[in-house]
Amino acid sequence: MRIFSGVQPTGIFHIGDYLGALKQFVQLQEENHCLYCVVDLHAITLPTDPKVLKEHILDVAALYMAVGIDPKKQIIFVQSDVPYHSELAWILMCNTYTGELSRMTQYKDKSKGEESSPAGLFTYPVLMAADILLYDTDTVPVGNDQKQHIEITRDIAVRVNNKFPGTFVVPEGRFLKEGARIMSLDDPLTKMSKSSPNPFSRISLLDDEDTIRKAVKKATTDSFDNIAYDEKNRPAVSNLLTIYSVFSGMTIEKIVKLNEGKGYGAFKKDLGEVIITALRPIKERYEEIRNSEELVVCLRDGSERAYALAEKTMKRVKDNFGLGTVS
């Protein structure tokens, strides 16, 4: 199957990104044709420092490779290097309605309290739909918070296909399950986020060992005297158990049994070491390629391969819509 996914270059990935998405991206590449995109056009819907953005683009691309995505087998590329994303987005905007865009939850959240907001923030889902439809994508691996974006992409594709049959492949969402929703270390009721003002609310993939230990040590728990998984009544410790399980490969039941009679101090110490051990090879590989020619070659090659695929789709789209002078 053809798989597409994109990540914004807005900062270094944290373990929620890794456990919820990136780790599964690596698994998906074994039996599928995958395109993994750094969606830099999405990053400018809100004010961005150009110099920082350029660095983050390379950070994300290097981390794609560092976590195990093979650029020789799959395609890693930067969105704006393939101009067809923007061209298709305009065509799709002409087939999307303001009513359905105004109902998008992320737009409501990001524009809340603002008298006016950038038009790009409003039309963001259409660009995301273009990203997906441009590559005849069969499946999009996403978290449950992106379900609405997959639904509107499918709606747009079906609407266009009703006018011009066979224009688009209608994609399916592959909603990530176990470990997909890693919560904040300081507030187990909110998702882990790189935008949180508390640096110890998350663990970034490139954090040093002392920072990881400190973040785990500071993590919220509860007042119970045992360690048990109960997502509803004990969300904080349940979140830590989920992190432990996905990083270690052990079941939650086994981890709970190993910690019978132990306090949170010992549990957190073990958890910190589990995370450090799991992240060490990712950090080492990242340092090896971040400023290398290998990364530049990978992105150049990826963009050329993505462009070739996108060009075929755009020829079909433009022919069906009657655009251009050359068929």
Buried (B, 14 or more C-beta within 10 A) or exposed (E): EBBBBBBBBBBBBBBBBBBBBBBBBBEBBEEBBBBBBBBBBBBBBEEBEEEEBEEBBBBBBBBBBBBBBBBEEBBBBBBBBBEBBEBBBEBBBEBBEEEBBEEBEBBEEBBEEEEEBBEBBBBBBBBBBBBBBBBBBBBBBBBEBBEBBBBBBBBBBEBBBEEBEEBBBBBEBBBBEEBBBBBBBBBBEEBBBBEBEEEBBBBBBBBEBEBBBBBBBEBBBBEEEEBBBEEEEBBBBBBBBBBBBBBBEBEBEEBBEEBEEEEBEEBBBBBBBBBBEBBEEBBEBBEBBBEEEBBEEBBEBBBEBBBEBBEEBBEBBBBBBEEEEEE
